[in-house]
Amino acid sequence: MKINEVHRAEMRRRNIGDLNDYFVRADILLKPKFKELFDANVKSLIIAEPKVLLSDSNQTAPHFISRRYAEFSSALLLVVGCSNDEDSTLREGLRRLRREYQHLINRISAHIIKPKSRDIFLINNDDLILSVMEERKLRVGGDDEDAAADQFSYFEEIMEAHISSYVGHELNDHFADFIELTRLSGQVPDSQRS
């Protein structure tokens, strides 16, 4: 579709209007097929069974679905970034894909027994996605309207939340008494403190 768009722009630049109908027909044929392919990817995330996808309830390594999601979404983000026109349907599709991916990875992580292992699993998956995006140079831009910047900041925020949860578990394992004392001292009214 983007190749078609580039060729159409080049023909306009050269004032060759005779091929415009050809490019319009090509768009009419390509867009529904692309939407069908995209919807199939989203549907596969929706219908995936987390129990089947998780081979070990102590698994902390990134899941293969995260790699596939990262590669697919990065490729689409590169295409969106190269595009001159704003394709809101593609951007909305990417958000929908991200939402379903996140929902699936959370359902998978729910089958991991230990909370710390669950956090490590989620951190590793988020880190994998951010690494793939950095490899593809998708972090650059920083514009809030940029789909890649939006995606990157989303996964950075999610990863920070998972890291914070992991740190909480670690602190609780080693300093549970001290944390409880701090909580209790915070609950005592100022008038009763000596």
SEGUTI-173622 format. One record per residue: x, y, z negated of N, C-alpha, C in turn; residue in one letter. Coordinates in steps of 0.02 Angstrom, whole numbers, plus 50000, padded with zeros to 5 digits. Layout:
XYZXYZXYZA ...
***
This chain:
500414994150000500005000050000500445006350000M 500975006149961501405012049958501805012850022K 501995007250053502335007650118501865010750169I 501245008650167500735011450211500665018950199N 500665020950137500605028050118501195032050145E 501805029350137502405032750161502395033450237V 502195028150272502155028550345501635033650368H 501075033750334500555038450352500795045650342R 501145046950287501425053650274501945055550327A 502345050650348502845051950399502515053550466E 501985049950483501635051250546501305058250544M 501055060250486500765066950479501315072150487R 501895070850458502445075650462502665076450535R 502645071150573502855071350644502275073350691R 501705074850662501105076750701500885071250749N 500905065050726500675059350766500025056950733I 499475059950753498825058450722498495052250749G 498735049550804498415043750835498435037450791D 498925037050748498995031050705498615031650639L 498305037350626497965038350563497415033150551N 497025031550602496495026550595496785019750575D 497345018050604497675011750587497845011450512Y 498135016850486498325017050415497715016950370F 497185020250390496565020250350496285013150347V 496275009650405496025002750405496464998150363R 497114999250367497574995250326497434996350252A 497315002550233497135004050163496495000550143D 496005000650187495354997450173495444989950162I 495904986850198496034979750190496464978150128L 496944982350114497424980950061497164982249991L 496804987749982496604989649914496164984449879K 495664981549912495274976449877495684970249859P 496144968349903496574962549888497024963949828K 497294970049825497714971949769497304971949704F 496704974749707496274974949648496104967849625K 495974963449673495824956449657496414953049622E 497014954249648497624951549618497734954349548L 497634960849541497724964049476497224961449425F 496594961049445496074958449401496204951249380D 496484947249425496654940349409497194940149354A 497674944649357498184945049305497884946949238N 497434951749238497104953849175496684948149148V 496314944849193495874939249171496294933549141K 496874932249170497294926849143497514928349072S 497614934749055497784936548987497184935748940L 496594937148966495984936748925495824929448908I 495884924948957495674918048946496224913548917I 496824916248910497384912148884497244909948812A 497414903648799497324900648733497964901348692E 497944905348639498554906548599498864900248569P 498444895648546498714889548516499114885448566K 498884885248627499234881548680499894884948697V 499894891648695500484895448716501034895548663L 500854894148600501354894248547501564887048531L 502174885448549502414878548540502624877148468S 502844882348432503094881448364502834887148321D 502534885348264502244890548221502764894648184S 503404893048193503944897048164504334900848218N 504084900848278504414904048335504494911548324Q 505094914148334505214921248329505504924248393T 505694919848440505974922248503505424925448545A 505604930048590505094933148633504734927748674P 504104928748684503694924048722503784925248797H 503734919948837503814920748909503284925348939F 502714925848908502194930348933502414937548928I 502804939148877503064945948869503534947648926S 503954942848945504414944049002504014945149066R 503514941049078503104941749138502734948349138R 502454950149081502094956449076502574962349089Y 503164962049058503654967449066503864968249138A 503994962749172504214963049242503654965649287E 503054963049278502484965049319502304972449309F 502244974449246502054981449233502614986249254S 503244984249245503794988449267503794989449342S 503654984049379503624984649452503064989449472A 502484988749440501934993249455502095000449436L 502425001349379502615008149358503115011249407L 503555007249434504015009849485503635012049547L 503145008149566502735009949625502345016349611V 502055016849552501675022849534502145028849532V 502745027949506503225033449502503455035849570G 503475031549619503685033449687503125036649727C 502525036049702501945038349739501865045949733S 501625048949787501495056149787500805057749761N 500335053349773499655054749751499535051449683D 499065054249647498885051649581498385045949590E 498595039949577498145034249583497885032549513D 497335035649494497065034749427496815027649415S 496595024249469496365017349459496945012749440T 497525013949469498115010049452498345011549381L 498335017849362498525019649293498045016649242R 497395016949257496895014049212496985006449210E 497135003449267497264996249269497864994349227G 498384998449229498974997149187498804997549113L 498385002349095498175002949024497774996749004R 497334994549048496924988649034497364982349028R 497854981749072498324976149069498724976349003L 498944982248984499324982948921498884981148861R 498264983448862497804981948807497694974448800R 497584970948856497464963748855498094959948836E 498674962348860499304959148839499384959748764Y 499284965848738499374966948666498884962648626Q 498274962048650497784957948616498004950548615H 498254948148671498484941248675499094940048630L 499574944448631500174943348590500004943648516I 499514947748498499284947848428498924941348409N 498534938748457498194932248444498704926648437R 499224926848478499754921748473500104922348406I 500264928448387500634929448324500224927548263S 499564927648269499134925648213499234918348195A 499504914348241499614907248228500304905948197H 500694911248187501344910448153501204911148079I 501414906148041501224905547971501524910947926I 502184911847930502524916547885502444923747911K 502234928347868502154935347889502804938447915P 503374936847883504004939647907504174936947977K 504064930547988504184927648054503724930748106S 503104932148086502624935348131502884942248151R 503134946048103503404952748118504004952248164D 504454947448150505044946548192504834944848263I 504344940348270504094938448336503834944548374F 503434948648340503154954648372503694959748390L 504184960648345504734965248359505134962848419I 505284956448423505664953648479505294954548545N 504634953648545504244954548606504234961848628N 504134966348580504144973448596504824975648622D 505354973148590506024974848611506174972348682D 505934966448698506024963748765505704968348818L 505094970548804504754974948851505124981548859I 505344984448804505724990748807506384989748844L 506704984048834507344982648868507244982148944S 506714978748965506584978049036506434984949066V 506054989049030505904995749055506534999949060M 506984999249012507615003049015508055000549072E 508064994049084508444991249141508194994249207E 507544995349211507244998049273507265005649274R 507585008549224507655015849217506965019249214K 506505016049179505825018749173505745023349114L 506265023849073506215028249015506285035549036R 506635036649091506755043449115506105046849134V 506085053149129505485056949146505255060849086G 505045057449034504835060648973504205064748978G 503915065349037503305069149047502715065249018D 502295068648980501725065248949501245062349000D 501225065249059500785062849112501085056849148E 501725055749139502075050349172501855043649143D 501615039149185501365032649162501915028549128A 502535029049154503085025249124503255027949055A 503265034549048503405037548982502865035748932A 502245035648955501685033748912501775026448888D 501935022148935502035015048918502615014148870Q 503165017648884503765016948842503625019348771F 503315025148765503175027848698502675023448660S 502205020548696501725015948665502085010148631Y 502535006848669502885001048641503395003048588F 503685009048593504125011448540503735012248474E 503145015148478502735016148418502515009448388E 502315004848431502104998248407502694994748373I 503274995148404503864991848375504054995048308M 504005001648303504155004948239503675002548184E 503045001648201502554999148152502724992048130A 502934987848178503124980948161503764980748119H 504234985148134504854985548095504694987848024I 504254992648018504044995147952503724989547911S 503304985647943502984979947909503504974847887S 503984973447931504524968747914504934971247855Y 505104977647855505494980547800505104979947735V 504444981047738504024980247679504054973247652G 504034968247696504084961247674504764959747643H 505294962247674505964961147647506044964347578E 505814970647572505864973947507505464970347454L 504874968147473504444964547426504764957947403N 505134954647448505474948347430506014949547378D 506374955047384506964956147342506844960947284H 506354965347291506244970447239505514970847218F 505184965147214504464964947198504324968147130A 504734966647080504614969447013504694977047013D 505214979347046505334986547049504774990147087F 504544987247141503994990247180503354990447138I 503224985147102502624984947059502674990247005E 503254991046974503364996146923503255003146952L 503495004247012503405010747045502675011947059T 502315006947081501595007647094501225009347030R 501385005746977501045006846913501205013846885L 501825015946892502005022646866501665028146906S 501535026846968501175031747010500445032146993G 500175027046960499465027046943499325030246875Q 499845031346834499755034346768499635041846777V 499095044546749498965051746755499535055746723P 499665061746750500205066046725500125067746651D 499515068346626499405070146556499635064646508S 499665058446531499865052846488500605051346492Q 500965054546538501685053346544502045057146490R 502585054246464502955057646411503555061346438S 
***
